[in-house]
Amino acid sequence: MKRIIDGKVYDTETAELIEEESFSNPRDFHHTFQSLYKTKKGAYFFHGGGGPMTEYAIDLGNNNTGGSSNIWIVEQEDALKWLGKVNPEKALELFPDAFEDA
């Protein structure tokens, strides 16, 4: 997926996939996914989507809904928080200075 946001291109094909999280299977109306990416210039963004019974639902008219996906920019701090919940080991590997010993 590719989006232009504030004059900058965010492309899942050229950015580095850092981590992804998925709930259920794509045929489920409650299916959701989020993938964290990092561009070659160091910007972080999410690519996420889901079925018609999720926050990604879109109105198709005639009382119907469908699933969708989107890209949104995220600051490094928020990317780190998300990654720390989804894959703590990877968060420690990629951001070792962000954590201190207990």
HELIX and SHEET records of a PDB file:
HELIX    1   1 GLN A   76  VAL A   86  1                                  11    
HELIX    2   2 PRO A   88  LEU A   94  1                                   7    
HELIX    3   3 PRO A   96  ALA A   98  5                                   3    
SHEET    1   A 2 LYS A   2  ILE A   5  0                                        
SHEET    2   A 2 LYS A   8  ASP A  11 -1                                        
SHEET    1   B 4 GLU A  16  PHE A  23  0                                        
SHEET    2   B 4 THR A  32  LYS A  38 -1                                        
SHEET    3   B 4 TYR A  44  GLY A  50 -1                                        
SHEET    4   B 4 SER A  68  VAL A  74 -1                                        
SHEET    1   C 2 ILE A  58  GLY A  61  0                                        
SHEET    2   C 2 ASN A  64  GLY A  66 -1                                        
END                                                                             
